[in-house]
Amino acid sequence: MEPSSLLPLPPATFHILLAVADEDRHGYAIIQDVSARTNGELKLSAGTLYRSIARMLDQGLLTEPRRRPLPELDDERRRYYRITPFGRAVAEAESRRLSQLVRMARERGFSPGKA
């Protein structure tokens, strides 16, 4: 499957990929990361998060790693998620798509801060 076949990504999907880009995270940590990165503008509900994750696992964007944090740093009930190489390729394709949109908007005189 080509990464571009999944574009455009739903915002929640893109934010989840960004949250797990550098490290494995469990669901609550993903919610916290997205909220912090967006300065609270996007708050994923648990339902949205886990529906998105289920779809992303099926699409091959995420995987559940076998290796877990040290037991003293972990709660065995948590499920961790990791971006796959395909997930990274899809996130990169979406980043390119969004960059092109911003470039086209600026060329037409639209830019952040203009009223």
trRosetta pair geometry for C-beta under 8 A, 3 or more apart (Angstrom, degrees):
i j d omega theta_ij theta_ji phi_ij phi_ji
1 5 5.6 -104 -177 48 91 142
1 6 7.7 63 151 -37 123 100
1 60 7.6 142 45 44 131 136
1 86 7.6 57 71 -155 101 133
2 5 4.7 109 67 -20 84 101
3 6 6.5 -62 -173 30 46 104
3 7 7.5 47 139 -30 71 105
3 86 7.0 -174 -86 -168 90 70
3 89 4.4 -131 -72 128 140 97
3 90 4.3 -160 -149 -87 97 58
3 92 7.4 -3 165 62 164 85
3 93 4.2 159 125 -13 122 148
4 7 5.3 -48 -156 17 52 121
4 93 5.4 -138 -76 -172 66 145
6 9 6.4 31 133 -84 97 81
6 59 6.6 83 -106 -170 138 142
6 61 7.8 147 -169 -69 172 122
6 90 5.4 -8 61 -139 136 125
7 90 7.6 -175 -57 -160 85 82
7 93 6.0 -115 -54 126 132 113
7 94 5.8 -177 -109 -90 105 76
7 97 5.6 158 -163 -44 143 163
8 94 6.9 99 -149 -128 61 95
8 97 6.5 -162 -105 130 84 152
9 13 4.5 -125 -179 84 106 119
9 14 4.5 126 101 -55 133 93
9 17 7.7 -45 -172 4 163 136
9 90 7.0 105 -72 157 127 106
9 91 8.0 5 -30 -101 163 53
9 94 4.8 -20 4 -106 122 145
10 13 4.6 91 60 3 84 106
10 14 7.3 -160 88 -6 43 85
10 52 7.2 -131 82 -117 131 112
11 14 5.8 -59 -149 38 34 110
11 15 6.2 29 158 -16 69 109
11 42 7.0 -135 145 -124 124 144
12 15 5.8 -60 -147 41 30 109
12 16 6.2 32 155 -22 66 106
12 42 8.0 -175 -93 -179 66 127
12 44 6.0 110 -134 -111 105 112
12 48 5.5 -126 -122 161 157 112
12 49 7.4 -139 -173 -90 122 47
12 52 4.9 -123 124 -85 120 154
13 16 5.8 -55 -148 34 29 111
13 17 6.5 29 154 -17 63 104
13 52 5.6 -157 -80 -160 69 115
13 55 7.7 -69 -96 90 116 119
13 56 6.3 163 -135 -78 95 113
13 61 7.4 10 -168 124 105 172
14 17 5.8 -55 -152 36 32 111
14 18 6.5 32 151 -18 64 105
14 91 6.8 129 -140 -125 69 81
14 94 5.6 -144 -109 137 113 155
15 18 5.5 -51 -148 36 35 113
15 19 6.3 39 152 -25 65 104
15 34 4.6 64 161 -124 125 114
15 37 7.5 170 -149 75 97 132
15 38 7.4 -23 -125 -41 132 126
15 42 6.3 -132 -95 116 164 152
15 44 7.2 -172 97 -54 136 124
16 19 5.5 -52 -149 32 33 115
16 20 6.6 6 161 2 66 107
16 30 5.9 20 -130 -169 78 131
16 34 7.3 -23 -74 -69 51 128
16 44 7.8 82 -70 -88 93 162
16 49 7.2 142 -93 -140 121 74
16 52 5.8 170 -25 128 153 132
16 53 6.8 -157 -159 -78 153 76
16 56 6.6 -124 103 -47 142 164
16 62 7.6 -53 139 -60 118 135
16 81 7.9 -24 176 110 107 150
17 20 6.5 -71 -146 48 28 91
17 21 6.4 58 151 -64 64 90
17 56 7.9 -165 -66 -139 87 140
17 61 6.6 -74 -89 173 108 120
17 83 5.9 83 -149 -109 73 120
17 87 5.7 -166 -124 172 108 102
17 88 7.8 165 -171 -91 112 39
17 90 7.1 -127 -110 89 158 100
17 91 4.3 -167 144 -84 141 123
17 94 8.0 112 60 41 153 142
18 21 5.5 -25 -151 -19 33 122
18 33 7.9 -169 107 136 86 119
18 34 7.8 109 74 -98 108 77
18 37 6.9 179 123 142 131 172
18 91 7.0 156 -63 -147 62 133
19 25 5.9 -77 145 41 100 155
19 29 7.7 149 172 122 118 77
19 30 4.6 98 130 -139 154 75
19 33 4.1 125 -133 92 102 138
19 34 5.7 -49 -67 -54 129 82
19 37 7.5 -139 -85 -2 81 144
20 23 7.1 -108 -150 78 51 42
20 24 6.7 22 -148 -122 98 32
20 25 5.4 -129 -94 24 82 103
20 30 6.8 -19 -50 -102 94 107
20 62 6.8 54 76 -116 163 107
20 81 5.5 -73 -101 107 152 94
20 82 6.1 -175 174 -132 123 26
20 83 4.8 154 109 -37 103 90
20 87 8.0 -13 87 134 117 147
21 83 5.8 22 -101 -10 42 155
21 88 7.3 108 -133 -109 82 87
21 91 6.9 -153 -95 132 111 171
24 65 5.5 -66 -106 13 146 137
24 80 4.5 38 162 170 115 122
24 81 6.6 165 -155 72 75 33
24 82 4.7 -36 -99 -78 92 89
25 29 4.1 -136 -165 96 103 120
25 30 5.0 134 115 -60 129 77
25 33 6.6 -50 -135 -12 167 141
25 80 6.6 160 85 -147 15 79
25 81 6.3 -28 66 54 65 84
26 29 5.1 87 54 14 69 108
26 30 7.2 -128 100 -11 32 90
26 78 4.0 -39 -120 -172 150 117
26 79 6.3 124 -134 69 87 41
26 80 5.2 -59 -73 -91 71 62
26 81 7.4 125 -108 6 29 81
27 30 5.6 -56 -151 30 31 112
27 31 6.6 30 154 -17 66 103
27 46 7.1 56 159 -135 132 81
27 49 5.7 109 -157 138 99 138
27 50 6.6 -1 -123 -73 138 88
27 53 7.2 -74 -100 -37 97 158
27 78 7.5 -154 19 -149 84 83
27 79 6.9 43 -24 62 101 87
27 81 7.8 78 -66 -6 60 120
28 31 5.5 -49 -151 34 37 114
28 32 6.4 36 151 -18 67 105
28 78 7.9 -80 19 -121 102 111
29 32 5.6 -52 -146 39 34 113
29 33 6.2 38 154 -23 66 106
30 33 5.7 -54 -146 35 30 112
30 34 6.4 28 157 -17 65 106
30 44 7.3 -34 121 57 94 150
30 49 6.3 137 94 -147 125 125
30 81 7.2 8 -59 47 136 127
31 34 6.1 -57 -148 36 27 108
31 35 6.4 24 156 -15 62 111
31 43 7.5 39 -169 -164 92 64
31 44 5.1 -127 -117 65 79 103
31 46 7.4 -31 -74 -82 144 62
31 49 6.0 -56 -71 -75 96 151
32 35 5.8 -60 -148 40 29 110
32 36 6.1 25 157 -17 66 110
33 36 5.9 -58 -145 39 28 108
33 37 6.0 22 160 -16 66 112
34 37 6.0 -58 -140 40 26 108
34 38 6.2 2 166 2 63 115
34 42 5.7 -78 157 101 104 108
34 43 7.6 143 104 -116 106 29
34 44 5.4 50 73 -9 154 114
35 38 6.4 -73 -143 50 22 94
35 40 5.6 27 -173 -99 86 50
35 42 6.9 -138 -95 84 49 61
35 43 5.4 38 -99 -103 105 73
35 44 7.6 -117 -50 15 86 77
36 39 7.6 23 -175 -77 30 33
38 41 4.3 -109 152 51 105 90
38 42 4.2 29 76 25 171 94
40 43 6.7 3 -162 -58 60 102
44 48 5.1 -133 -162 85 81 117
44 49 4.7 91 147 -64 126 96
44 52 7.9 -72 -151 18 130 142
45 48 4.7 93 54 9 83 101
45 49 6.8 -147 90 -6 42 88
46 49 5.6 -57 -146 38 31 115
46 50 6.1 14 164 -8 68 110
47 50 6.5 -64 -141 42 23 97
47 51 6.1 21 162 -14 63 111
48 51 6.1 -60 -143 40 26 107
48 52 6.1 25 158 -18 63 112
49 52 5.9 -66 -154 38 24 110
49 53 6.2 21 155 -19 65 109
50 53 5.4 -45 -137 37 37 114
50 54 6.3 44 158 -23 64 100
51 54 5.9 -52 -150 32 30 112
51 55 6.6 26 152 -14 62 107
52 55 5.9 -60 -153 39 31 109
52 56 6.0 29 152 -19 68 111
53 56 5.5 -57 -141 40 32 112
53 57 6.3 37 157 -23 66 102
53 62 6.5 -52 -151 58 74 158
53 81 6.3 -105 -141 -88 117 153
54 57 5.9 -51 -150 31 29 112
54 58 6.7 27 151 -15 61 106
55 58 5.7 -58 -153 38 33 112
55 59 6.2 25 153 -14 68 111
56 59 5.6 -56 -140 43 32 108
56 61 4.1 -74 -165 63 88 118
56 62 4.5 50 128 7 112 111
56 87 7.2 53 -174 -110 106 120
57 60 7.9 43 177 -67 28 24
57 61 7.6 -77 -61 52 23 75
57 62 5.3 -55 -79 75 62 96
57 63 7.2 111 -130 -100 79 35
57 64 7.3 8 -118 -27 124 92
57 81 8.0 -102 -74 -127 98 110
60 63 8.0 7 -153 -61 51 89
60 84 5.8 -80 164 61 71 160
60 86 4.9 12 126 72 108 149
60 87 7.2 -151 124 -49 60 83
61 83 7.1 -43 163 -141 69 69
61 84 6.2 -172 -179 32 19 104
61 86 6.4 -105 -97 102 45 93
61 87 3.6 99 -167 -101 63 98
61 90 6.0 -59 -113 41 105 147
62 81 4.8 -10 -172 -170 130 108
62 82 6.6 136 -159 68 73 40
62 83 6.3 -51 -103 -102 66 39
62 84 6.4 -163 -102 -14 12 94
62 87 5.9 77 -59 -80 50 154
63 81 7.4 143 72 -155 32 62
63 82 5.3 -30 65 65 82 94
63 84 5.3 91 -17 -70 105 102
64 79 6.0 -47 -128 -175 124 98
64 80 6.4 118 -151 75 72 62
64 81 6.3 -46 -94 -99 62 56
64 82 7.4 134 -119 16 14 89
65 68 7.4 159 99 -70 98 53
65 80 5.8 -40 41 98 96 116
65 81 8.0 139 -2 -144 84 12
65 82 4.8 68 -42 -16 106 135
68 74 5.5 63 154 -120 113 162
68 80 6.5 162 -117 3 78 138
69 73 4.4 -92 147 92 125 110
69 74 4.3 161 72 -63 99 107
69 80 7.9 139 -13 -67 90 148
70 73 4.7 68 63 19 87 106
70 74 6.6 178 82 -9 37 103
71 74 5.7 -74 -131 46 28 106
71 76 7.8 3 -136 -63 84 95
74 78 6.7 -128 -168 44 83 123
75 78 4.9 90 74 -15 90 106
83 87 4.2 -141 -163 96 80 131
83 88 5.5 97 145 -58 123 80
83 91 7.3 -26 -150 -12 139 140
84 87 4.4 103 46 2 72 103
84 88 7.1 -132 94 -4 41 83
85 88 5.6 -51 -149 34 33 113
85 89 6.5 35 151 -19 64 104
86 89 5.5 -52 -149 36 35 112
86 90 6.4 36 152 -19 66 103
87 90 5.7 -52 -147 36 32 111
87 91 6.4 33 153 -18 65 105
88 91 5.7 -53 -147 37 31 111
88 92 6.3 32 153 -19 64 106
89 92 5.7 -53 -147 37 31 112
89 93 6.4 33 152 -20 64 105
90 93 5.6 -53 -147 36 32 112
90 94 6.4 32 153 -17 65 105
91 94 5.7 -53 -147 38 32 111
91 95 6.3 37 151 -23 64 104
92 95 5.5 -50 -148 33 33 115
92 96 6.6 35 152 -18 64 102
93 96 5.7 -51 -152 35 33 112
93 97 6.4 35 150 -21 64 105
94 97 5.4 -51 -146 35 35 115
94 98 6.3 32 156 -17 67 105
95 98 5.9 -55 -146 39 29 108
95 99 6.3 33 154 -21 64 107
96 99 5.7 -55 -147 36 30 113
96 100 6.4 31 155 -20 64 104
97 100 5.9 -56 -154 34 29 111
97 101 6.6 30 150 -19 63 105
98 101 5.5 -51 -150 34 36 114
98 102 6.5 35 153 -18 67 103
99 102 5.8 -54 -149 37 32 110
99 103 6.3 35 152 -20 65 106
100 103 5.6 -52 -147 36 32 114
100 104 6.3 31 155 -18 65 105
101 104 5.8 -56 -148 38 30 109
101 105 6.3 31 153 -20 65 107
102 105 5.6 -54 -147 36 32 112
102 106 6.3 32 155 -19 65 105
103 106 5.9 -56 -149 36 29 110
103 107 6.4 32 152 -22 63 106
104 107 5.6 -53 -149 34 33 115
104 108 6.6 21 155 -10 64 108
105 108 5.9 -67 -154 43 32 105
105 110 4.1 -67 175 74 92 117
105 111 7.3 147 124 -75 97 48
106 109 7.7 86 -173 -45 32 8
106 110 6.6 -93 -78 71 32 63
106 111 5.3 57 -114 -83 81 94
109 114 7.5 -156 155 155 75 175
110 114 6.7 -147 -148 56 44 135
111 114 5.3 85 60 -11 73 118
